[in-house]
């Protein structure tokens, strides 16, 4: 039995999420209505600008966008659920730190900041088929770390790294939405058919082991999640409290966001989804969240690459809102 005390602060925050500034959004829509263009002709760019205003509480502006990548390792990876060894997570972090990853180039192209957080890669979480990934105190502490990681930005773009974390994401989503592993797993970073079947078996084994303990979304997060999932959830909550709009990207981010949505139906109102991944469980979760991604480029690449691309759209939307000339009346 756990004391539940470490999660009490999280539950309190989730029950007191601030609302957005709808008047600010209406002001943006009124500006677009006066602009020298056909009504609504900028489509989702107009919606994106209004969304920025609602959740920042000020006229749309993206001056300090940040891609925050949370990296974690998973004990469950020992079950052969990824063609990559666990050491590949650290190598990907090192490559990003050296400026040689795809995300570095996209951030450079759109003038977006980038931070990568190594969440104790030397210490994988427990194997979720045999134990809880994290204890309650460790999960809450990692959420708190994610909350502290977002300072200094006005648009938070979330990405992830972690060998095996698509299987973990599938397990979280199956626990929250129902169904077995087959309906949630996919190829991840290049799994063949036999490995996809193994991923499904691992998901089912984890769900069976933790059966009876998965009604509480926070228990789902700590039992079948991982450090990057907990940190992402914390970052999303902190952004809401600090009036920072959020762009979600990646299977881990969608799974972590689903945990929060299960706690409070309004928890993701300040979020948009960057892109529609080919991963079938990702697509299914996006549909269940009732959100429409900004992009569909067929990108299976992680690291927040889609979020950085979407940040460019957000910057353009903000500039359209502030810089377009009004129509002559």
Secondary structure, DSSP 8 states (H G I E B T S, - for coil): ----HHHHHHHHHHTS-----HHHHHHHHHHHHHBSS-TTTTTHHHHHHHHHHHHHTSS---SSEEEEEEE--BGGGGGT--SS-THHHHHHHHHHHTT-SHHHHHHHHHT-EEEEEE--TTS-B--TTTS-SS-HHHHHHHHHHHHHTTTT-SEEEEEEE-TTHHHHHHHHHHHHH---GGGT---TTT--HHHHHHHHHHHHHHHHHTTTS-SSHHHHHHHH--HHHHHHHHHHHHHHHTT-EEEE-SHHHHHHHHHHHHH-TTTTTTEEE-B--S-HHHHHHHHHHT---SB-------TTHHHHHHHHHHHHHHHHHHH--B---
